[in-house]
Amino acid sequence: MQRRSFLALLLGSAMAAPAMAAGRKPNVIIILADDLGYGDLGVHGARDVATPNIDRLAADGVRMTDFYSNHPSCAPARAALLSGRYQHRFGFENNPGPAQYDSAAVGLPRDHGGTLPERLKAQGYATAAVGKWHIGFTPENLPTARGFDHFYGFLGGAMAYTSEAASGAKEMWRGSAPAPMPAHTTEAFADESVAFIQANRDRPFFLYAAFNAVHAPLQSTSPYLGRFAGEPDPKRRAYLAMLAALDDAVGRIVGAVDAAGLRRDTLIVFTSDNGGPTWQTTSRNGPLNGVKGTVLEGGVRVPTIFRWPGRLPAAKTSSAVGTGVDITATVLAAAGAPRTPDLDGVDLSPAMARGTSPERTLYWRLGPQGAIRSGSWKAVRAEDRWWLFDLSNDIGERNDLAASRPEVLARLKAGWRRWSDTMPNPAWGSLNRTGQAPAGEVKGLIDAFVRGQPVDPRSLLYGGGPE
């Protein structure tokens, strides 16, 4: 069954009206963008690309302005989202390398209450993962071994976008078997997502649609590139084409839900795994400072939207502070799944209804970098240097208050160290191509961002490199 396309299943699927029984558990769709810049959506102020479908999600739901990834690079952020726990608890602090260099330890833990799809399967859900995996290459760590009934996508950190591309991996999988490379991955992942929705319209389902857009390499198809023929920068033109394709894919997924009569029965979450690597793809994180791979806001604050008509407000902007593990907790609460003590997140539904949340404390750790946000205060660490920012009036993290507010910094440093001391060491090292940055380089890089100086972050390879 896993080798058959969901599209083929539709040929024998009746177009009957969906079951609308009272008490039906909600369908859940998590749409995860890859390396999306905070400022690259229309609803976030982008001017050189239209994202009408993502913007429409915001018009129909709750847009979270203060939402964070649990990590500033791809794989650890995904591990947190699918486990519902700080990924440090099981040593997932660094990005894995390419499969041939990978540690067998890379994967989600089996010694707790289960992954999000495993927990939802126990509630009667059909489950599917489409797109990028990046959290395990061994058979016991494939999506179909970790709670997903179906998987169509790729296992590594980056992928070619077209079958004709001159660079990039072209290793697709269906279930645990290799699959042909599609003409365009973004459209193929949309096709697969739509087919899964239609094939499972009569039962609760969980779709994890993890697109590789807009991660490097910068590749797209002629029709999408043609939309931006007037853009003189070829890198930016390719990025905008990739973003437009992602927006179209979001529109197709949401359209399939609505066409199936499941609009009020489906919780849709749109988010990104981390901030954009501007130097690499032209992604724009403004008005935030920093990029993917840093614990500054531009590396960890991500566009996030929740839509559930009739259950969540529409056209609401919320400053409630949230993070990736909160998505897990919110989904499980919506599905009526029991909460287990090992989960780190909170159900955000009450906070989204109010628009604000009680004071939250969030933590990040990545090699020599660390950060803590408590209320509007944020402390950032790089090696032996700390900075302090008041995000209520300095979202761009330019005004370092470490010297003028030492008592606040001391409190946050102590809180971060207490949290960090409870976390084990990374289960594997940084496996990026050129190793770790020399001592002092990370500190100098963060300081350059804060001072607004020209920055080349390519050597910042604690999980924020090519993968």
C-alpha positions in Angstrom: 0.0 0.0 0.0 2.8 2.4 0.8 4.2 2.2 -2.8 0.9 3.2 -4.3 0.3 6.9 -4.9 -2.4 8.5 -2.9 -3.6 9.8 -6.2 -4.3 6.3 -7.4 -6.4 5.7 -4.3 -8.6 8.5 -5.3 -9.7 6.7 -8.5 -11.6 4.2 -6.5 -12.7 6.6 -3.8 -16.3 7.6 -3.8 -17.1 11.3 -3.8 -19.5 10.8 -0.9 -20.2 13.5 1.6 -17.7 13.4 4.5 -18.8 12.0 7.8 -19.9 14.8 10.1 -20.8 12.9 13.1 -21.2 14.8 16.4 -18.1 14.6 18.5 -15.8 13.9 15.5 -12.2 14.5 16.5 -10.6 17.3 14.5 -8.4 16.7 11.6 -4.9 18.2 12.1 -2.6 19.6 9.4 0.8 21.0 10.2 2.4 22.8 7.2 6.1 23.4 7.9 8.1 25.7 5.7 11.9 25.4 5.6 14.2 28.3 6.3 11.4 30.9 5.7 12.4 34.5 6.4 10.2 36.2 9.0 9.7 39.2 6.7 8.9 37.2 3.5 5.1 37.0 3.8 2.6 39.5 2.6 1.0 39.5 6.0 4.4 40.3 7.5 5.0 43.2 5.2 6.7 41.6 2.1 6.5 43.8 -1.0 8.3 41.9 -3.7 6.2 38.7 -3.5 2.5 38.0 -2.9 1.6 35.2 -0.6 -2.2 35.3 -0.8 -2.9 31.8 0.4 -0.8 32.1 3.5 -2.2 35.6 4.1 -5.7 34.1 3.8 -4.9 31.6 6.5 -4.1 34.6 8.8 -7.4 36.3 7.8 -9.2 33.1 8.8 -7.3 32.4 12.0 -4.8 33.6 14.5 -1.4 35.0 13.5 1.2 34.7 16.2 3.7 37.5 16.3 5.9 36.1 19.1 6.2 32.5 18.1 9.5 30.6 18.2 11.2 27.6 16.9 12.8 25.5 19.5 16.1 25.7 17.6 17.7 27.9 15.0 18.3 25.0 12.5 16.3 22.4 10.8 16.5 18.9 12.3 16.5 19.8 16.1 13.5 22.0 15.6 11.6 19.2 13.9 12.6 16.8 16.6 11.1 19.1 19.2 7.9 19.5 17.2 7.3 15.8 16.7 8.3 14.8 20.2 6.7 17.6 22.1 9.8 18.0 24.2 12.9 20.1 24.3 15.1 18.2 21.9 18.1 18.6 24.3 16.4 16.1 26.6 17.4 13.3 24.2 20.6 14.8 22.9 19.3 16.2 19.6 21.2 19.5 19.8 23.0 19.4 16.5 21.9 18.9 12.9 22.8 15.5 11.6 25.1 15.4 8.7 24.5 13.6 5.3 23.4 10.0 5.8 26.7 8.6 4.9 28.3 10.5 7.8 25.4 10.2 10.2 25.4 8.8 13.6 23.0 5.9 14.2 21.9 7.8 17.4 20.1 10.3 15.2 16.3 9.9 15.8 13.4 10.4 18.1 13.4 8.8 21.5 11.4 5.7 22.3 11.5 6.0 26.1 8.7 8.5 26.5 5.0 8.7 25.6 5.5 8.6 21.9 5.8 10.9 18.9 2.9 13.1 17.9 1.8 10.8 15.1 2.0 7.8 17.5 -0.1 9.6 20.1 -2.7 10.5 17.4 -2.8 7.0 16.0 -3.8 5.8 19.4 -6.8 8.2 19.1 -7.8 6.6 15.8 -6.1 9.0 13.4 -4.8 8.2 9.9 -1.3 9.7 9.7 0.9 10.8 6.8 4.2 12.6 6.5 5.0 14.4 3.2 8.2 16.2 2.3 11.3 16.6 4.4 12.2 14.2 7.3 15.8 14.9 8.4 15.5 13.2 11.8 16.8 9.7 11.2 18.1 7.6 8.4 18.2 4.1 9.9 15.2 1.8 9.3 14.0 2.1 12.9 14.0 5.9 12.6 12.1 6.3 9.3 8.7 8.0 9.4 6.8 4.8 9.0 8.6 3.4 12.1 7.7 6.5 14.1 3.9 6.7 13.8 3.2 7.6 10.2 1.0 5.3 8.2 2.3 6.8 5.0 5.5 8.7 3.9 6.3 10.4 0.7 9.4 12.6 0.6 13.1 12.6 1.3 15.2 11.8 4.4 18.0 14.3 4.3 18.4 18.0 5.0 18.2 19.3 1.4 16.8 18.2 -1.9 16.8 19.3 -5.5 13.5 20.9 -6.5 13.2 19.7 -10.1 14.1 16.5 -12.0 16.3 18.6 -14.3 18.3 20.4 -11.7 22.0 20.3 -12.1 22.7 20.0 -8.3 21.0 18.7 -5.2 20.0 15.2 -4.0 17.3 13.4 -6.0 16.5 10.6 -3.6 12.8 10.3 -3.0 11.1 7.7 -0.8 7.6 6.2 -0.6 7.3 4.4 2.7 10.7 2.7 3.2 11.3 2.2 -0.6 13.0 4.5 -3.1 10.6 6.4 -5.4 11.1 8.3 -8.7 12.2 11.9 -8.6 9.2 14.2 -9.5 9.2 17.0 -12.0 8.9 19.6 -9.1 9.0 18.6 -5.5 6.9 21.4 -4.2 4.0 20.6 -6.5 4.5 16.8 -5.9 4.2 17.3 -2.1 1.0 19.4 -2.6 -0.4 16.6 -4.9 0.3 14.0 -2.2 -1.1 16.1 0.6 -4.3 16.8 -1.3 -4.7 13.1 -2.2 -4.3 12.1 1.5 -6.9 14.6 2.6 -9.4 13.4 0.0 -8.7 9.7 0.7 -9.2 10.1 4.5 -12.1 12.6 4.5 -14.3 10.2 6.4 -12.0 9.7 9.4 -9.8 11.9 11.6 -6.4 12.4 10.0 -3.1 14.0 10.8 -1.1 15.4 7.9 2.5 16.6 8.5 3.3 18.5 5.3 7.0 19.5 5.7 8.0 21.3 2.5 11.7 21.8 1.6 10.7 25.2 0.2 12.4 27.7 0.7 15.6 25.9 1.7 18.6 25.9 -0.7 19.4 25.0 -3.4 17.8 27.9 -5.2 15.8 26.2 -7.9 12.4 26.4 -9.5 10.5 25.8 -12.7 10.2 28.1 -15.7 6.5 29.0 -15.0 7.3 30.2 -11.5 10.6 31.9 -12.5 8.6 33.7 -15.2 6.4 35.3 -12.5 9.4 37.3 -11.4 11.1 38.1 -14.7 11.6 41.7 -13.5 13.7 40.8 -10.5 17.3 41.6 -11.5 19.0 39.4 -8.8 18.9 35.8 -10.0 19.2 34.5 -6.4 16.3 36.6 -5.2 14.3 35.7 -8.3 14.7 32.0 -7.6 13.8 32.4 -4.0 10.7 34.3 -4.8 9.7 31.6 -7.3 10.2 29.0 -4.7 8.1 31.0 -2.2 5.3 31.5 -4.7 5.2 27.7 -5.3 5.0 27.1 -1.6 2.1 29.6 -1.3 0.3 27.9 -4.1 0.8 24.5 -2.4 -0.6 25.9 0.9 -3.6 27.2 -1.1 -4.2 23.7 -2.6 -4.0 22.0 0.8 -6.4 24.5 2.4 -8.7 24.3 -0.7 -8.9 20.5 -0.4 -10.0 20.8 3.2 -12.7 23.3 2.4 -13.9 21.5 -0.7 -14.3 18.3 1.3 -16.6 20.1 3.7 -14.0 19.8 6.5 -13.3 23.5 7.1 -14.7 23.6 10.6 -13.4 20.1 11.5 -9.7 20.8 10.7 -7.0 22.6 12.7 -4.4 23.9 10.4 -1.0 25.2 11.7 1.4 27.0 9.4 5.0 27.6 10.7 8.7 27.4 9.8 11.4 25.3 11.3 13.7 28.3 11.8 14.6 31.7 10.4 16.1 32.4 7.0 19.7 32.1 6.0 19.9 35.5 4.2 23.5 35.1 3.0 22.5 31.9 1.3 19.0 32.3 -0.1 18.2 36.1 0.1 15.5 35.3 2.8 14.6 38.4 4.8 14.1 38.3 8.5 13.3 42.0 9.1 12.5 43.6 11.4 14.4 40.9 13.3 18.2 40.7 13.8 20.2 37.6 13.0 19.8 34.6 10.7 19.4 30.9 10.8 22.0 29.3 13.0 21.9 32.1 15.5 19.8 32.4 18.7 19.0 36.0 17.8 15.4 36.7 16.9 16.0 36.2 13.2 17.2 32.7 13.8 14.4 31.5 16.1 11.3 33.7 15.8 9.1 32.3 13.0 5.9 33.1 11.2 3.1 31.0 12.7 -0.7 30.9 12.0 -3.4 28.7 13.5 -6.7 28.2 11.7 -9.7 26.4 13.1 -13.0 28.1 12.1 -15.5 28.1 14.9 -13.0 27.1 17.5 -10.3 29.8 17.2 -10.8 33.5 16.4 -10.6 34.8 12.9 -8.4 37.7 11.7 -6.8 37.9 15.1 -3.2 38.9 15.8 -1.8 37.5 19.0 1.3 38.5 20.9 1.0 35.3 23.0 4.5 33.8 23.4 4.7 30.2 22.0 7.2 27.7 20.7 7.3 24.5 18.6 6.5 22.1 21.5 3.4 24.2 22.1 2.1 23.1 18.7 2.4 19.5 19.9 0.5 20.2 23.1 -2.2 22.2 21.4 -2.8 19.5 18.8 -3.0 16.8 21.4 -5.4 18.8 23.5 -7.6 19.4 20.4 -7.6 15.7 19.7 -8.5 14.7 23.3 -5.3 12.8 23.7 -4.0 12.4 27.3 -1.2 14.6 28.3 1.8 12.9 29.8 4.3 14.5 32.2 7.2 14.4 29.8 5.7 17.0 27.4 7.2 20.5 27.6 4.6 22.5 25.7 1.3 24.1 26.7 -2.0 24.2 24.9 -2.1 27.7 23.3 -5.9 27.7 22.6 -6.8 29.9 25.7 -3.9 32.3 25.0 -4.9 32.6 21.3 -8.5 33.4 22.3 -7.2 36.1 24.7 -4.5 37.4 22.3 -1.9 37.4 25.1 -0.4 34.8 27.4 0.9 34.6 30.9 4.6 35.3 31.2 6.5 32.5 29.6 10.2 31.5 29.8 11.7 29.8 26.8 15.3 28.4 26.4 17.7 27.7 23.6 21.1 26.0 23.5 23.3 25.4 20.5 27.0 24.6 21.2 28.5 27.9 22.4 25.3 29.8 21.9 22.4 30.0 24.3 19.4 32.2 25.0 16.5 32.7 27.4 13.3 34.8 26.9 11.3 35.6 30.1 8.5 38.1 29.6 9.9 40.8 27.3 13.5 40.2 28.4 15.9 38.2 26.4 19.4 37.3 27.2 21.8 35.9 24.5 25.0 34.0 25.2 27.9 33.3 22.9 30.8 31.6 24.6 31.7 33.8 27.6 29.8 36.9 26.4 26.2 37.8 27.3 23.9 40.4 25.8 20.5 41.6 27.2 17.6 43.0 25.2 14.1 44.3 26.1 12.0 43.0 23.2 9.1 45.2 24.1 10.9 48.2 22.5 13.9 46.5 20.8 12.6 43.8 18.6 15.7 44.2 16.4 18.1 43.4 19.3 20.3 46.5 18.8 20.3 48.0 22.3 22.4 45.8 24.6 21.3 46.5 28.2 23.8 44.1 29.9 25.7 46.9 31.5 22.8 49.1 32.5 20.5 46.3 33.9 22.9 43.8 35.5 20.3 42.5 37.9 18.0 41.4 35.1 20.9 39.8 33.2 22.0 38.0 36.4 18.5 36.5 36.9 18.2 35.4 33.3 21.7 33.9 33.3 21.0 31.9 36.4 17.7 30.7 35.0 19.3 29.6 31.7 22.1 27.8 33.5 19.7 25.9 35.8 17.8 24.7 32.7 21.0 23.9 30.7 22.4 21.9 33.6 19.3 19.6 33.5 20.0 18.7 29.8 22.5 16.0 28.7 25.4 16.7 26.4 24.6 16.4 22.6 24.3 12.8 21.5 26.4 13.5 18.4 28.7 16.4 17.3 28.3 19.0 14.7 28.7 17.1 11.4 28.7 20.0 9.0 31.3 20.0 6.3 34.0 22.2 7.8 33.7 21.5 11.5 33.1 24.0 14.2 33.9 27.6 14.2 37.2 28.7 15.9 37.0 30.0 19.5 35.9 33.6 19.6 34.3 33.6 16.1 30.7 32.9 17.2 31.0 35.7 19.9 32.3 38.1 17.2 29.6 37.2 14.8 26.8 37.8 17.3 28.4 41.1 18.3 28.6 42.2 14.7 24.9 41.5 14.3 24.0 43.5 17.4 26.2 46.4 16.2 24.7 46.4 12.7 28.1 45.6 11.1 28.5 43.6 7.9 28.3 39.9 8.7 29.3 36.8 6.9 27.8 33.9 8.9 28.9 31.1 6.6 31.4 29.8 9.2 28.7 29.5 11.9 28.2 25.8 11.5 26.7 24.7 14.8 23.7 23.2 13.0 23.1 26.3 10.9 25.2 25.4 7.8 24.3 24.0 4.5 21.8 21.4 5.9 
